[in-house]
Amino acid sequence: MRNESIRYLIVPGWQGSPDDHWQTHWQQVLPNSARVEQADWLTPQRQDWVAVLEQAVAAEESPVILIAHSLGCITVAHWAAQASATLLRRVRGALLVAPADVERPTCAPALRNFAPIPQLLLPFPSQVVSSDNDPAVSAPRAMQLARAWGAETGFLAGAGHINVKSGHRRWEQGFAYLYRLQNRLEQHALRRA
């Protein structure tokens, strides 16, 4: 799995990922990576964001691993719930970091059109990484989403929303979750071979 044929698609959340965000850093250091660029980062529309993700996956000839943050995680769930089997087969796995609970009472109004969050098993291996003090999703809710999606779960203590504000700029430790996901994918591929 650690070869050049895998394409890493970075899927940012609301307001995008600034230059000092870990997703930007990862895009710079991961070989063969690209960002899913939304037309409107400030007033996101679910159908638009899902369509852009669909176009990004469709444009890839290589297998894809999605690396999503916050609203990007919810976009992945919506896309997976409606994507064609052909495109879903291109996605080998997804790392879903700090999924934003767009159904919570304190959710920003700009994000509410992403509710309800799909509660369907994702058709590819996934890893949810969340925090025990994320203002965008409670720990029990992150666990519930991970179970619904069939994802493995990792929790960080005191990591907030795992973004620049919570001190996660380069977030080198996060690579451990990506490598764990990739190892699962490699083992799965070996069992199928």
C-alpha positions in Angstrom: 0.0 0.0 0.0 2.9 2.3 0.6 3.6 2.7 -3.1 3.1 5.5 -5.6 -0.1 4.1 -7.0 -2.2 5.2 -4.1 -3.6 8.7 -4.3 -4.3 10.6 -1.0 -7.2 12.9 -1.3 -7.3 15.5 1.4 -10.9 16.5 2.3 -10.9 19.6 4.4 -13.9 20.8 6.5 -15.7 24.1 7.0 -13.5 27.1 6.1 -10.9 24.9 4.5 -7.5 24.0 5.9 -5.2 27.0 6.3 -1.4 26.9 5.6 -0.6 25.9 9.2 -3.2 23.1 9.4 -2.1 19.5 9.6 -4.0 18.6 6.4 -1.9 21.2 4.5 1.3 19.8 6.0 0.3 16.3 5.2 -0.5 17.3 1.6 3.1 18.6 1.3 4.8 15.5 2.7 2.6 12.6 1.5 3.6 11.4 -1.9 0.9 11.6 -4.6 -1.6 13.7 -2.6 -4.1 16.3 -3.7 -6.7 18.5 -2.0 -10.4 18.4 -2.7 -11.0 22.1 -3.4 -14.5 23.3 -2.7 -15.9 26.4 -4.5 -17.3 27.9 -1.2 -15.6 27.1 2.0 -17.7 29.6 4.1 -21.3 28.7 3.2 -21.1 25.0 2.3 -23.9 23.3 0.5 -24.1 19.6 1.0 -25.0 18.7 -2.6 -22.2 20.9 -3.9 -19.5 19.5 -1.6 -20.6 15.9 -2.3 -20.5 16.6 -6.0 -17.0 18.1 -5.8 -15.8 15.0 -3.9 -17.5 12.8 -6.5 -15.6 14.6 -9.3 -12.3 14.3 -7.4 -12.7 10.6 -6.9 -13.9 10.1 -10.5 -10.8 12.0 -11.9 -8.4 9.6 -10.2 -7.2 6.5 -12.1 -5.3 5.3 -9.0 -6.8 3.8 -5.9 -7.7 6.5 -3.3 -7.3 7.0 0.4 -9.5 9.8 1.8 -8.1 11.9 4.6 -11.0 14.0 5.9 -11.4 16.5 8.7 -14.5 17.8 10.4 -17.2 18.6 7.9 -15.1 16.8 5.3 -15.9 13.6 7.3 -19.6 14.2 7.0 -19.1 15.0 3.3 -17.5 11.6 2.9 -20.4 9.8 4.6 -22.9 11.6 2.4 -20.9 10.8 -0.7 -20.5 7.1 0.2 -24.3 6.9 0.8 -25.1 7.8 -2.8 -22.0 7.0 -4.9 -21.9 4.4 -7.6 -20.3 1.1 -6.9 -17.7 1.8 -9.6 -16.5 5.0 -7.8 -16.8 3.4 -4.3 -14.4 0.6 -5.5 -11.7 3.3 -6.1 -11.7 4.2 -2.4 -9.4 1.9 -0.5 -10.0 3.5 2.9 -10.8 6.7 4.8 -9.1 8.4 7.8 -11.9 10.5 9.4 -10.6 13.0 11.9 -12.8 15.0 14.3 -16.1 14.4 12.5 -18.4 17.4 13.0 -21.8 16.6 14.6 -24.0 18.8 12.4 -27.0 17.6 14.3 -25.9 19.1 17.7 -27.9 22.0 19.0 -24.9 24.3 19.0 -24.0 23.6 15.4 -23.3 26.7 13.2 -26.4 27.4 11.1 -24.2 27.3 7.9 -23.6 23.6 8.5 -27.0 22.4 9.3 -27.9 21.5 5.7 -25.5 18.5 6.1 -27.9 17.0 8.6 -29.0 14.3 9.0 -25.7 12.5 9.1 -25.8 9.2 7.2 -25.7 6.2 9.6 -24.8 3.6 6.9 -21.8 1.3 7.0 -19.1 2.7 4.9 -18.2 0.4 2.0 -14.5 0.8 2.6 -12.3 0.4 5.7 -12.2 3.6 7.8 -10.6 5.0 11.0 -12.3 7.7 13.1 -10.0 9.8 15.2 -11.6 12.1 17.7 -11.0 13.8 21.0 -12.6 13.7 24.4 -13.1 17.5 24.5 -14.0 18.3 20.8 -16.5 21.2 20.8 -17.8 19.9 17.4 -18.7 16.4 18.6 -19.0 14.7 21.9 -17.0 11.6 22.6 -20.2 9.4 22.8 -21.5 10.8 19.5 -18.1 10.2 17.8 -18.2 6.6 19.0 -21.8 6.2 17.8 -20.9 7.6 14.3 -17.8 5.3 14.1 -20.0 2.3 15.0 -22.6 3.2 12.4 -19.9 3.7 9.8 -18.1 0.4 10.7 -14.9 2.4 11.6 -12.2 1.7 14.0 -11.9 4.4 16.6 -9.0 6.3 18.2 -9.5 8.9 20.9 -7.0 11.6 21.9 -7.1 13.2 25.4 -7.6 17.0 25.4 -7.0 17.4 21.7 -10.0 19.7 21.0 -11.1 19.7 17.4 -7.7 18.5 16.2 -7.0 21.7 14.3 -4.8 24.7 14.4 -6.7 26.3 17.3 -6.1 23.2 19.4 -2.4 23.2 18.5 -2.4 20.5 15.8 -0.4 22.1 13.0 1.9 19.4 11.7 0.3 16.6 13.8 3.0 14.1 13.1 1.4 11.7 15.6 -1.6 11.5 13.3 0.4 9.5 10.8 0.2 6.5 13.1 -3.5 6.4 12.4 -3.0 6.6 8.7 -0.3 3.9 8.8 -2.6 1.7 10.9 -5.4 2.1 8.3 -2.9 1.3 5.5 -1.7 -1.8 7.4 -5.3 -3.0 7.7 -5.8 -2.4 3.9 -2.6 -4.4 3.2 -3.7 -7.3 5.4 -7.1 -7.3 3.7 -5.5 -7.3 0.3 -3.2 -10.2 1.2 -6.2 -12.3 2.5 -8.0 -11.7 -0.8 -5.0 -12.6 -2.9 
